[in-house]
Amino acid sequence: MLSIKNLHASIEGTPILRGINLEVKPGEVHAIMGPNGSGKSTLASVLAGREEYEVTDGSVDFLGKDLLDLAPEDRAREGVFLAFQYPVEIPGVSSTNFLRTAVNQVREYRGLEPLDAVKFLSEMKEKMKLVEIDQKLLSRALNEGFSGGEKKRNEIFQMAMLEPKLSILDETDSGLDIDALRVVSNGVNKLKSNENATIVVTHYQRLLDYIVPDYVHVLYKGRIVKSGTKELALELEEKGYDWIKEEVDAAV
Amino acid sequence: MSKDNQILEEFTSKEYEHGWSVDMEVDEAPPGLNEEIIKWISAKKEEPQWLLDWRLKAFKTWSEMTEPEWANVTYPKIDLQALRYYSAPKKSKKPKSLDEIDPELLQIYERLGISLNEQKKLQGIAVDAVLDSVSVGTTFKDTLSKLGIIFCSFSEAVKEHPDLVKQYLGSVVPMTDNYYAALNSAVFSDGSFCYIPAGVRCPMELSTYFRINAANTGQFERTLIVAEDSSYVSYLEGCTAPQRDENQLHAAVVEIYAAKNAEVKYSTVQNWFPGDKNGKGGIYNFVTKRGICAGDNSKISWTQVETGSAVTWKYPSCILKGDNSVGEFYSVAVTNNYQQADTGTKMIHIGKNTKSRIVSKGISAGKSQNSYRGQVQVMKRATNARNFSQCDSLLMGDKCGAHTFPYIDIQNSSAKVEHEATTSKIGEDQLFYCNQRGISTEDAVALIVNGYAKEVLNQLPMEFAVEAQKLLALTLEGSVG
């Protein structure tokens, strides 16, 4: 589904990603872990097409298409979803209105009829249950005055509505208390299928108790320096990142 | 050049939709401004002597005034002697009913999406259509007159209801008020007149649609709305003009009188030709709009969506004379390319327990300058006056400017005046967030701008709100900051 080869990216001339290789197949959950500043969020941003990052080398193939060649909105329409670490506020625009615009533009791209208000609302009702989100929240301006937990819940709700093929969760656990974490994770788990894939970017192992990864990758200095299964995450939890850093730095 | 700037450039090249004009035979005054011209206009309109005298007095006052220069706008001086002050479509006789209106005129309005044919008309809106200097026709007159509501062109009101006109003309905006109001008083050609008798709630929206067609002609219309005790009316105003290389002057006066317990809602969607992307041409929109809450518990509410004109100079105001009276001003002003807007309001609290609310949302793009200028004045006997002002500015790109000039003058210590102001840019973060959800950048801008202006758009009557929303989206097509 997703094939990243030798990906290099920099911001304002400073290289951040220095040769990422990653293969993601349908139905898989990959966790990207690593110390602060290792390039985790950059990887998520580059995949979503954030403009500040310049891709200097490498390729990304997504379902047979050159992902890096697509505009951010077309990446989304092709089925790439990014759950933001810091979802933005859009004053005066209700979540409902925002999502309806998004859903219908994605549908148009895929050659589908737009959903009318009735169908859209019934679809919403159904998906709302997944993340236990309140309708009142959705009629408020997007993310404005939302708590950290509400924002993250809204991200997963949007993911449910847009039905992406590849979901990238960027530090979705940050700022969540344990109850919110459970609700959000449950939502993600319910949306999992054999056809879609998930990349979970996180600093802590905690989230991976709820969203169990098939593979864990450790990112350090812009490269994946270690890959393994969920046991690797537990090891990191126990021993921290220093031993990996030492291993890598010694090898250089 | 970044992608954002490219899109910004595209947006600045957006064409004005109503820029066409129609060639037709007109009856017009020779260019120039002097007593003879004023007499000529007055004679043309078969006016009574008192009105001619009033005009001449205004002309004399105006001759002694100088053009104001305090507004935050710059433009080459207008040669008022080069303008024509009257231009009317030629017709053999005055149409008695809408059926007799020249089909060519009807077509102009059809093209603008305004049907003067009552059967086809939008439900529940009566329209007075003004082309250049004269009113072309007014719809639903009969329906309204059954309730005692007078809704007609200003010229007709002078003939049919001279006492009312005489009583209220210049009572809210005196001819001496300012340079352009004085000029308008001297040369005004037509406009709308509206009278709502005591206790009547006008069952439909009343609307005036102004269109400038002729070249080198100033449009000076005059609107007068009188709402008697416990009456209610909602009034709409729309306007467009052809695309011409020269600047054209529009200097209107609107007066509103609200008696005891009366409520008047006045909404404008202003879409005069703003000039081309290099700043050539466009309308100079120098307008005086003022309402007086003369009676206790009366209310006047101004809502404006300003997207057009090369230069705008406009401050719809409320004089809150009656006790417990309420004044409101809701405004969205968009400037793009080289447009300049200096707009805002004045709230003058005279009566006790008077309240005013100001919500101003400026949106600047291109190389434009957008200023809010507002005055809140609380007079000595205005005990417990309340004002809340909110002035927000939204910037798109880095070549435009937003300015806020609030003036507050309090002479009564019981007054409570609040002022809030914010300036923001449409953030790349917001746009990227929308993009990431599959929304194109243009639609994202429209979404964000409409959200930003929502509080004001919500004040507009339904049909207008939809039109205004589309207009905003269109005006800001492709813009990013």
Contacts between the chains, C-beta under 8 A, distances in Angstrom:
chain1	res1	chain2	res2	distance
A	48	B	432	7.9
A	48	B	436	5.4
A	49	B	435	7.3
A	49	B	436	7.7
A	50	B	432	5.9
A	51	B	2	7.5
A	51	B	3	6.5
A	51	B	428	7.2
A	51	B	432	7.3
A	52	B	428	8.0
A	71	B	435	7.3
A	72	B	432	6.4
A	72	B	435	3.9
A	72	B	436	5.8
A	73	B	434	8.0
A	73	B	435	4.5
A	73	B	436	7.7
A	73	B	438	5.6
A	73	B	439	6.3
A	73	B	440	5.4
A	73	B	441	7.3
A	75	B	436	7.8
A	76	B	435	6.8
A	76	B	436	5.4
A	76	B	437	5.9
A	76	B	438	4.0
A	77	B	438	4.7
A	81	B	436	7.6
A	82	B	436	5.3
A	84	B	433	6.8
A	84	B	436	7.7
A	87	B	433	7.0
A	88	B	427	7.1
A	88	B	429	4.9
A	88	B	430	5.2
A	88	B	433	4.5
A	90	B	430	5.9
A	90	B	433	7.5
A	90	B	434	7.8
A	90	B	447	7.3
A	90	B	448	6.0
A	90	B	451	5.8
A	91	B	451	5.7
A	91	B	452	6.4
A	92	B	450	7.2
A	92	B	451	3.0
A	92	B	452	5.6
A	92	B	453	7.4
A	92	B	454	4.0
A	92	B	455	7.3
A	93	B	447	5.5
A	93	B	448	6.9
A	93	B	450	7.4
A	93	B	451	3.6
A	93	B	454	7.9
A	97	B	447	7.6
A	98	B	434	7.8
A	98	B	437	7.5
A	98	B	447	6.8
A	99	B	437	7.7
A	101	B	439	5.6
A	101	B	443	6.3
A	101	B	447	6.1
A	102	B	434	7.6
A	102	B	437	3.9
A	102	B	438	5.1
A	102	B	439	5.3
A	103	B	438	7.9
A	105	B	438	4.9
A	105	B	439	5.5
A	105	B	440	6.6
A	105	B	443	6.8
A	106	B	437	8.0
A	106	B	438	4.0
A	109	B	438	7.0
A	141	B	451	6.9
A	158	B	437	6.5
A	162	B	437	6.8
A	162	B	438	7.0
